[in-house]
Amino acid sequence: MKHKSLVIIPAYNEELELARVLQKLRNVGFQDVLVVDDGSEDQTAQIAQKAGAVVLSHCQNCGMGAATQTGIEWGLKNDFEQFFTIDADGQQRVEDLLTIKEALKTKNCVIGSRFLQKNKIPPFRFLANKIANALTGIFFGVWVTDSQSGLRGFRRVVAQKLNLRANGFEYCSDFVRAVTYAEFEVFEVPI
């Protein structure tokens, strides 16, 4: 039997915000949540388990990309049809995953973009994201408005073909590359 939706949360030392993120996910209807504890030295794994999430743990910190890839592989083995990612630090609006989920009804891969509508983004983060977007475009030939967004959704057909290479934060750009190289379109929605 195939499960519908899996939310993957890569987490490294996120004991302070994780329980709140998990509760908000449940409140908006996401029941299947996988936390990949990426070698945390705090209570991240225990908090996730107590909140009812499935937890996989890396014995050492491998990076956000590696943790996300672990989650995707687990989701494929457990027959999930849709995959969503969100950061564990509570800085993203959980409700925005509902916008992504709605768009995923007709698209194969959806990224939430902070730059498709007016948002209050610190100047340094705004500039860093613009640089990352430009580098993603230059190196991979893919132009998106928010290559560094951690809010995304994609279907099983995309997950099966992803060839991710990056383990750290460069994973966000690598995800855009991998989706495009697998011959899928990256669709963005405002968050």
C-alpha positions as CSV (number, residue, x, y, z in Angstrom):
1,M,0.0,0.0,0.0
2,K,1.4,3.4,-1.0
3,H,1.3,6.3,1.5
4,K,0.4,9.7,0.3
5,S,2.7,12.4,1.7
6,L,6.0,12.4,3.7
7,V,7.5,15.5,5.3
8,I,11.3,15.2,5.6
9,I,13.0,17.4,8.2
10,P,16.8,17.3,8.2
11,A,17.8,18.3,11.8
12,Y,21.1,19.1,13.5
13,N,20.9,20.4,17.1
14,E,17.4,21.7,16.7
15,E,15.9,20.8,20.2
16,L,14.7,24.3,20.8
17,E,12.3,24.7,17.8
18,L,11.7,21.1,16.5
19,A,8.7,20.3,18.8
20,R,6.9,23.4,17.7
21,V,7.5,22.7,14.0
22,L,6.3,19.1,14.4
23,Q,3.1,20.3,16.2
24,K,2.4,22.8,13.5
25,L,2.8,20.2,10.8
26,R,0.2,18.0,12.6
27,N,-2.1,21.0,13.0
28,V,-2.2,21.6,9.3
29,G,-2.7,17.9,8.4
30,F,0.7,16.4,7.8
31,Q,0.7,13.1,9.6
32,D,3.7,11.3,8.2
33,V,6.8,13.1,9.3
34,L,10.4,11.8,9.2
35,V,13.1,13.6,11.1
36,V,16.7,12.8,10.0
37,D,18.8,13.6,13.1
38,D,22.1,14.5,11.4
39,G,24.5,13.6,14.3
40,S,23.0,16.1,16.8
41,E,24.6,16.5,20.2
42,D,21.4,17.6,21.9
43,Q,18.0,16.1,22.4
44,T,16.8,16.5,18.8
45,A,16.1,12.8,18.2
46,Q,14.3,12.3,21.5
47,I,12.1,15.3,21.0
48,A,11.2,14.2,17.5
49,Q,10.3,10.7,18.8
50,K,8.3,12.1,21.7
51,A,6.3,14.2,19.2
52,G,5.5,11.1,17.1
53,A,7.8,11.6,14.2
54,V,9.8,8.7,12.7
55,V,13.4,9.3,13.4
56,L,16.5,8.2,11.5
57,S,19.9,9.1,13.0
58,H,23.3,9.7,11.4
59,C,26.1,8.8,13.8
60,Q,27.9,12.0,12.8
61,N,27.0,15.2,11.1
62,C,26.9,14.7,7.4
63,G,25.2,17.8,6.2
64,M,21.7,18.9,5.2
65,G,21.9,17.4,1.8
66,A,23.0,14.0,3.1
67,A,20.2,14.1,5.7
68,T,17.6,15.0,3.1
69,Q,18.9,12.2,0.8
70,T,18.6,9.7,3.7
71,G,14.9,10.8,4.1
72,I,14.2,10.5,0.4
73,E,15.6,7.0,0.3
74,W,13.6,5.9,3.3
75,G,10.4,7.4,1.8
76,L,11.0,5.5,-1.5
77,K,11.5,2.3,0.4
78,N,8.3,2.9,2.3
79,D,6.2,3.7,-0.8
80,F,5.4,7.4,-0.3
81,E,4.0,9.2,-3.3
82,Q,4.8,12.8,-2.4
83,F,7.8,14.2,-0.6
84,F,8.0,17.6,1.2
85,T,11.0,19.2,2.9
86,I,11.0,21.9,5.6
87,D,13.8,23.1,7.9
88,A,13.8,22.2,11.6
89,D,14.6,25.7,12.9
90,G,11.1,27.1,12.8
91,Q,11.9,30.0,10.5
92,Q,9.6,28.8,7.7
93,R,5.8,29.0,7.8
94,V,4.5,25.4,8.0
95,E,1.3,26.7,6.3
96,D,3.3,27.4,3.2
97,L,3.7,23.7,2.6
98,L,-0.1,23.6,1.9
99,T,0.5,26.0,-1.0
100,I,3.2,23.7,-2.3
101,K,1.0,20.6,-1.8
102,E,-1.8,22.3,-3.8
103,A,0.6,23.1,-6.7
104,L,1.9,19.5,-6.6
105,K,-1.5,18.3,-7.8
106,T,-0.5,19.5,-11.3
107,K,3.3,19.8,-11.1
108,N,6.1,17.3,-10.4
109,C,8.4,19.6,-8.4
110,V,7.5,22.7,-6.5
111,I,9.8,25.1,-4.6
112,G,8.5,27.8,-2.3
113,S,10.0,31.1,-3.2
114,R,10.4,34.0,-0.8
115,F,11.0,36.4,-3.7
116,L,7.8,36.0,-5.7
117,Q,6.0,38.4,-3.3
118,K,7.1,41.1,-0.9
119,N,8.7,39.6,2.2
120,K,10.9,41.1,5.0
121,I,14.2,39.4,4.3
122,P,17.4,40.6,6.0
123,P,19.7,42.4,3.5
124,F,22.6,39.9,4.0
125,R,20.3,36.9,3.4
126,F,18.7,38.7,0.4
127,L,22.1,39.3,-1.2
128,A,23.4,35.8,-0.4
129,N,20.4,34.3,-2.0
130,K,20.7,36.4,-5.1
131,I,24.3,35.3,-5.5
132,A,23.4,31.7,-5.0
133,N,20.6,32.0,-7.6
134,A,23.1,33.5,-10.1
135,L,25.6,30.7,-9.4
136,T,22.9,28.1,-9.8
137,G,22.0,29.7,-13.1
138,I,25.6,30.0,-14.3
139,F,26.8,26.5,-13.3
140,F,23.6,24.5,-14.0
141,G,21.7,26.6,-16.5
142,V,18.6,26.7,-14.3
143,W,17.2,30.1,-13.3
144,V,14.9,30.2,-10.2
145,T,14.1,33.0,-7.9
146,D,14.9,31.1,-4.6
147,S,17.4,28.4,-5.1
148,Q,18.1,28.2,-1.4
149,S,14.6,27.6,-0.2
150,G,14.2,24.6,2.1
151,L,10.4,24.4,1.4
152,R,9.8,22.1,-1.5
153,G,7.6,19.3,-2.6
154,F,8.1,16.7,-5.3
155,R,6.5,13.5,-6.5
156,R,7.8,10.0,-6.3
157,V,8.7,10.0,-10.0
158,V,11.1,12.9,-9.3
159,A,12.5,11.3,-6.2
160,Q,13.3,8.1,-8.0
161,K,15.4,10.0,-10.6
162,L,17.3,12.4,-8.3
163,N,21.0,12.2,-8.5
164,L,22.1,14.4,-5.7
165,R,25.8,15.1,-5.2
166,A,26.0,17.7,-2.5
167,N,25.9,17.0,1.3
168,G,26.1,20.5,2.8
169,F,24.1,23.6,2.3
170,E,25.0,23.7,-1.4
171,Y,22.5,20.9,-1.6
172,C,19.7,23.4,-2.3
173,S,21.3,24.4,-5.6
174,D,22.2,20.8,-6.3
175,F,18.6,19.9,-5.9
176,V,17.5,22.3,-8.6
177,R,20.3,20.9,-10.8
178,A,19.3,17.3,-10.2
179,V,15.6,17.9,-10.9
180,T,16.3,19.7,-14.1
181,Y,18.9,17.1,-15.2
182,A,16.3,14.4,-14.6
183,E,14.2,16.3,-17.2
184,F,11.6,17.7,-14.8
185,E,10.5,21.4,-14.5
186,V,11.1,23.3,-11.3
187,F,7.9,25.2,-10.5
188,E,7.9,28.0,-7.9
189,V,5.1,29.3,-5.7
190,P,5.2,32.4,-3.5
191,I,5.7,31.8,0.3
